Amino acid sequence: MNSKKPFQFGFLSNFSKIETRIFLTFCSGCILLVLLLGAFLFYYQKKNTENAAIQNVKTVTEQMLALRVYYSDNLVDKALHEGTEVTYKYKSVPKSIPLPATIVKEFGEHLSQRFEGIRVELYSNYPFPNRKKKEGLDDFQKEALVKLQENPNLPYYVFRDIDSSPYIRYALPDRMQASCVACHNSHPESPKKDWKVGDVRGILEVSMPVKKTESGADLILFSTIVMLIGLGTIFIVNHTRNKENEKVILELNASLEKLAAIGRLAAGITHELNTPLGAISSSSRSLSDVVNQELKNIPSFLTDLSREDVERFTKLLDESLKHISESPILSNRTIRKELELKLKNENIPNPEEIAGTATDLGLHNLGDSLIPLLRSEKNREILEAITSFVTVVRVGQIISIATDKATRVTEALKNYLRPAVEVEDGKAKIRAIDVRKEIENILILYHGKLRYDVEVVKNYKTDKQCLGEADKLNQVWINLLNNALQSMNYKGKIEIETEEVDSWIVVSWSDSGNGIPEEIRNRIFDPFFTTKKHGEGMGLGLDICKKIVENFEGKIEFHCAPGRTTFSVWLKTA
């Protein structure tokens, strides 16, 4: 402290020696400069703040419009082709998903609740009856409809005070997409039925407080004033205000990052829906083929059977239905070979074909009593008829499982936009999960990819349940299964093992693929890191798996050896 006093006194002494006239001229010049800079500051700050506000609200509005377009083109169109209802009453209508406008409306309400001052509105000259505004449109909304109808390529916005606070109201045209035209033109409640692609069907408006978009330019100008007039105290003010402004900018960046996550989520939802919807589509075709080509011949076939063969048919069908939940792709190859050898020794014709069909149907569980049931000249026809019955039941199960999966995915999207997670002590409530049951369901859904060139070996060493959320853990299992299949190029062996280690349930997935190169092993859990070909993934899978598992206070680890890679997921015992 004492070392600074000579400088202060010396400065004041020298300053006092300046002639009064020069000092007054200097002070007058400084005052004039301050006034000029103040006027410039007001103008520059106003323009800079407005430009920043326009840019930020434009980003939010365009991302919301992009979300609606993506949802319409990729989810709604797919759902309609598969027979899923799209309605604003989705909360009360089973097996349905929300309309695109409903998604935007509810997400706008979600933003309004999470971020103070943000408002989102959809309106049109041709609203559906349930969306008519009781209070009508205000002057800005009417003007926006006129302006954007005339020129949909230019946004329409104004700066106005709302509740004594400055706001920007920003409007973009909501244009008719190809996936929406048919629905709007055919819907009985539609007020306009001659829409064309590209027509402006309405307006998406976002309002944001201008104060949340300050640019910090005033701080730079204040710093310039400080340097010119030599008032050191302004440096302190500048420093303080700079810190406050940085906090506002960081909050805005965080908000925009959350909006960007919506876009990434939409892509993930499309990927998650493709598997169950594809399963429903292919299963429906399979069911139709079986009914049209095979089941219609069953009555005449049964009539032609002898009494003994009818008894054989009944016993074999009963045994097959007992094992209906077992996927035929998982029958052990060793069991097939043993049954084939036994059939050869018993001089039963076509032993290889009969053994393959019998093990697929679970008939090997009959043991020695199976051979007498196969001693028939029509054993092949009997097994084919049983296969038709079993196929119908299995396909029905696949459709049921896939439908439930698609429903859970749409529920996940709804919960993401409006979280409805049951919480306890500030954390999401987790439940006991039957890992074995969930994995079996996933293997049935992946029947087509596993059947021919992939051997799946299951080793369930424990029936105990783990703690977590089924849907989120299924994301982990599906990702690990996909990685294993891609690593093996869909040819090889996958081993699934569950075991209890102390107070943990350990679920391990092993594959016979090429493994993970040593030089990248420390990066595989990094977001956006991937070695896959374009279109196979963005490098988010393992990063998401790690976050999900750690959220349940578990861990995920891997071990590599030549021809064998194992991922182990550790979860707490229920």
N, C-alpha and C positions, 0 to 999 in steps of 0.2 A: 504493500500500500504506500509506504513512504517514498518508494522510488518513483512513483507517478506524480507526486506533488510538484517537484521542480518543473516538470513538463507543463503541468496545468498552469502554474503561476507564470511561467515564461510565455505561454501562449496568450494569457490574458494581458500581460504587460505589453507585448508586441501589438496585440489587437487594439489596445487603448491609444497607441501612438498614431493610428490611422487618422488622417484629417477628417473632421466632421462632415465636410461636403462630400468627400469621396465615400465616406461610410453611408451617408444618407442616399447617395446615388446608387451605391451597391445594394442597400436594403430595398430601395424602390425597385431596382431591377429584379431583385429576388422575388419581391412581392408580385410584380407583374408576371415574372416567369411562373410563379406558383399558380397565379390565376389562369394564365394561358394553358399551363399543363393540366390544371384542374378541369378546364373546359374540355381539353382534348381527352383527358382521362375519362370524363363522363361519357363522351361520344364513343371513344374506342372501347371502353368497358361494355357499353350497351351493345355495340355491334358484335364484339367478341363473344359476349354471353349469349346473344341471340344465335350466332352461328354455331356455337357449341351445343345449344339447346336443340337446334334443328338437326344437327348431326346425330345426337344421342336418341332423340325421339324417332328419327328416321330409321336408325338401326333397329330399335325395338319393334316398330311397326312392320318393317320389311321382314324381320324374322318371324313375327306372328303370322304374316301373310304367307310366308314360305312354309311354315308349319301346316297351315290349312291346306295349301296346294299339295304338299307331300302326303298329308293324311288322306286327301280326296283321291289322289292318283294311285297310291300304293296300298292303302288299307281298305278304304271304302269300296273301291272297284273290285278288289280281290274278294272281300266279304260278300258283295252282292252276287258275284259269280258262283260262290259256294253256298248261296241260299241264306246267309246270315242277315237278319233284319237290321237296318240302319235307321235309328229313330231318336227323337229328342226325349222319348220316354224310356230310354235304355235302362234306367235304374229300376223300373218296375216290369220291364219286358224281358223274360229269360232269353238267353242265347242271343243277345243283341249288342250292338256297339253304337256309340253316340254319333250324331250327325257332325260334319265338319264345323258348321256354325256353332253347334253346342260346345264342341271342344274349345273353340276360340273364346266363346262367351264365358265358359267356366274358368278357363285359364286366365282371362282378364280379371275375373272376380278374385282369383287366387293372387294375382299380382297386386291388386288393390288392397288386399288384406295384408300382404307381406311388405309392401313398399308404400309408405305414406304418400298420398297425393296422386299416384298413378291411376288413371281411369281409362278403360277400354270400352268402346261401344261399336256395335254393328247396326246399321240401319239401311233402309232401301225405300224406293218409291213403290215397290211391290213386295211388301213383307207378308210372310205367312200369317194366318190369323192369330196364332199363338205368340207371335213376335211383334205385334203392333204396339207402338208406344202410346200408352193411354194419354200422356200429356202432349203428344205430337212432337214434331221436330222444331228445334230452335232455329234462329236466323242463320247461324254458322252451318248447321247441318243441311238446311235447305240450299244455301249457297254452295256448299261442297258438292251436293248432288248435281247441281247445274254445271259447275265448273268442270268436274271430273267426267261428266257425260260428254261435254264439249271437247275436252282434251285429257284423256285418261293417262297420258304419259307424264304429265306434270302434277306433282303433289299440291295439295291446297292446305295452307296453314295460316294461323293468325296468332298474335300475342295478345292475351286479354287477362284482366284480373278476375280471379274466381275466389270468392270469400276473402277479398282484400289481399290476395297473394297473386304474384305474376305467374301466368301459365302459358304454355304453348299448346295449341290444339292442332293436331296434324292428321290429315286425312289422305288415304290412298284408295284407289278403286279396287273393289273386290270383283275380279273378272270371272266370267263363266268358263269353267274348265270342261274339257271333252268328257271327263268321267261324270260330270254333273248334269249335262244338258238333258239327257233322256229322262232322268228322275224328275227334274224341275218341270219339264214339259208334260209329264204324264201324271204327276201327283194330283190327286183330286182336290187338295186344298191350295194348290198353286194359283196365285192370282194372275199369272202370266204364263202362257203356254207356247210361245213362239221364240224361246231363247235360242241364241246361236253362240257358238264358241267365240269367246273374246268380248261378248257383251258385258257392259258394266251392270252387274246385278245389284250392287249396293256399295256401301262405304265401310271401311275399317278405320275408326278414329282412335287415336291414343293421345291423351292429355297428360302432360308432366309439368311439375313445378319448375320454373326457370331457375330458381335459386339452386337447384341441384346440378346445374350444368355450368357453374362458374368456371372460367378458364384459367384464372391466376394471372391474367395480363395486368391487372391493377397492381400486383406486387412488383412486377418488373418496372412499371412506371413510377411507383413510389420509390423504388431503389434509385431510379435516375434522379428524381427530385432530391433524394438524400445526398447523392454525390454532388449535385450542383449547388445546393445551399449549405452543405456542410453540417447539417443537423444530425449528429451521430445517433440521437435517440430514435430517429426513424428506422435505423438499422434493426433496432430491437423490435419495433412494431412490425417491420417487414418480416423478420424471422418468425414472429409469433403467428402472423396471418398466413405465412407460407405453410407452416405446419398444419394449420386448420384446413387450408385449401387442399393440401395433399390428402388429408383424411377423407374429404368429400370426393375427390377423384378416385381414391381407392375404393370407396363404397360404390361408386358408379361402375367401375370396372368389374367389381364383384357381381353386381346386378347383371351386367351384360354377359358375363361368363355363365351365369345361371341360365340365361336365355339361350346361349349357344348350346348348353347341355340338352335343351329340348330337341334341337335338331339331331344331335347324336342319339338321343333316346328314340326318336322316330325311326331311324335306320335300324336300331336294335329291335324295335317292336316288329318291323317287317320281317326281319330274319327269324324272330321267335315264332311268328305266325305261319311262316312258310311250311315248317315241318308238320304241324297238326292239320293245317288246311290241305296240304298235299296228301297226307295220310287219309283224310276223309275222302278226297277226290278219288284216289287210286283204290281205296277200299270199296267205295260205292260201285266203281266199275267192276271190281272183282266179284262183288256180291251179285251184280246183275248178270255177269258171265256164268257164275255157278248156277244161279236160278234158271237162266234161259237154256243153258247147254247140258246141265247134269241133273239137277233135282227133278225136272219134269219127267225124267225117265225112271225115277225111283219106284213109283207105284207098280209099273209093269215089271220092273226088275224083281221086286219082292214077291210078286205073284208067281214068277217063274222059279223061285227058290223052293227047294225041298224043305220039309219040316226041320230036318237037322241043320240045314244051312241057315234057316231063319233064326234058329236058336244061336248058331255061331255068330250071325250078324248082330243079334241083340246083345250078347255078352261082350263082343268086341267093341260095339258102340258105347255101351255103358262104361267100359274101362277107359275108352278114349275121352269121354266127357269128364271123367274124374280128373284128368290131367290137362284140361282145356286151357288153363292159365299158363302152362309151360310153353315157351316159344319153341317151335320145331327146329329152329336154327341152333339151339343150344344142346341138342341130343349129342351124347358123347360118341365120338367116332369109334372108340374101342368097343362100346356096347353094340354098335352096328356090325362090326367085324365078328364079334363073338356070336351074335344072333345069325349072321350069314353062314358061319361055319356050322352051327347047329342045324340050320335048315338043310344045308348040303348033306350032312350026315343022315338026316331023316328023309332024304330023297324028295324034298318038296321042290317043285319046279320054280324057276326064276328066283333063286334064293337071294341074289344081290338086290333086286328090285323090291321083293317082299320085305327084306330086312330093313331097307331104307324107309319104306312107307310105315312099317310097324313101329320103328323107333320114333319117327316123327309124330306118330299118334300116341306115343307113350305106352304101347302094348307090351313092350319088353318087361314092364313091371309085373306082368302075369307070371313070369318065370316059366317053369316046366309045363304049366297048364296052357301055355300059348300054342304049343305044337299041335295038340289035338284039334284046337279051334281053326288051325290053318290047313288041316287035312281035308281039303275040298277042291274039286275041279274048278270051282268058281271063287277060289280064295282071292284072286286078283280083283275080280269084279266087286266082291264084298268089301275089300279094303278101299277101292276107289269110291264106292258109295258112302262108306264111313268118312272118308276124307272130305267128300262134298258137305256132309252134315257138319263136320268139325270146322271146315273152312268158313261156313256161314256164321257159326258161333264166334269163331276167332275174329272174323272181320267185324262183326257187331261190337265185340269188345274194343277193337282198335278204334272204331268210329267213336265209341263212347269216351275212350281215354283221350283221343285227339280233340273231341269237342270240349271236354273239361279243360284240356290244356289251353285251347284257344280262348276259352272264357277267362281262365286265370291270367292270361297275358293282357286281355283287354281290361280286366280288373286292375292289373298292375299299372297300366297307363292311367286309369282313372285315379288310382291312389297316388300316383306320382304328381298329377296335376292338383289334386286335393287330398293331401295325406289323411288317411283314416286308420292309421296304425294304432293298435291298442298299446298304450304306454304304461309303464310302472316305474316310479322313482326316476322319471325323466328319460328312461330308455325303452326301446321297443321291446314288447313282451315276447319272449321266445317260448316254444313249446317242445314237447317230446315228439321226435320224428322217427318213423320206421324206415330206416335207410334201405333195408332190403326191398321193401315194397316199392319205394320210389325208384330204385335202380331197375327193378323188374319192369315197371311201367315204361321207363325210358328205352329199355332194350326192345320191348315190343314195338314202340314207335320207330325204332331204327331197324326193323325187321328186314327191309329191302336192302340196306347197305351191309348187313352182316351175314346174309344167308349163305352165299356161295363160297367166297374166298376167305372168310374170317372165322376163326374158331374162338368162341368165347368160353372161358373156363371160370366158373364161379366157385369161390371158397368162402362161404359164410360161416365164420367160426363163432359168432355170437348173435343172439337174437335181441340183445339189449338195444334200447333206443338212445338217440343222442339229442342234444338241445340245439334248436335253431328254428328257421322258417323254411318250410318245405319248398316253396317256390324259388327262394334264393339259393338254397342248396342244390336244387335241380339245375339251376344255371351252371353251378360248378361241375356237376356230374356230366352234363351235356358238353360243356367246353372240354373237359378232360377226355371224353369219349371221342369228340371230333378231332382233337389234337392227335390222339392215338391212331385213328383211322388215316388221317392225312400223313402222319409219319410213316406208316406202313404202306402207303399208297393203296389202301383198302385191301391188302392181302397179308395175312399173317395171323398172329395169335394175340388175343387180349385176355388178361387175367384180372379178375375183380375179387378183392379179398376184404373182409371185414373182421376185425378182432378187437378184443378188449385189452387195453394195456393200462394197468392201474385204474385211474378214474377217467380214462379217455376211451372213446370209440375211434379206431383208426381205420379209414377207408382208403385202400390202395388200388391204383389203376396201373397195370403194367402192360407194355406193348413190345412187340418184337421188331420195331422199326429201326431206323438208322441212328437214333439217339440225338443228343444235343451236343454240338461241337464245344469243346472245352473253352474256347476263346469267347463264347457268348453266354456261358452259363450264368454269369453274374448279372446279366441284363434281361433275362427272360421275363422277369416280373415288372420291368419298366413299362409305363404306358406308351403305346404307339410303337413299341419295338416288335418287329415281326420278320420272319424269314420266309413267309408264305408268298405264293404268287399273287399277282394283282387280282382282286375279287374274292380271295379266300379269307380275308380278315384284315382288320386295321391295327392289330397289335394291342387290343384292349382286353382280350379274353383273360389271360393269366393275371393281369393287373386287377381286373374286376374280381376274379376268383379269390385273390389274396385279400382284398378289402372285405369281401363277404365273410370269409372264414375268420378273419381277425375281428370282425364286428361281433361274432359269436364267441369271442375270447379263445379262438382256436388258432391253429397254424397250418401252413401247407409247406411241404418240403419235397425234394426230388433226389433221386439217385440214378446215376447213369453207369451202365456197363455195356460192353460190346453186345449188340443185339437185344438189349433189354433196357428200357427206361421206365422208372416207377415214380409216380406222384402219390404221395401219402397226405391225406387230410386228417388232422387231429381235431376231434370235437369232444366237448364235455359230455359225459354220460348223464342221461336224464335221471 
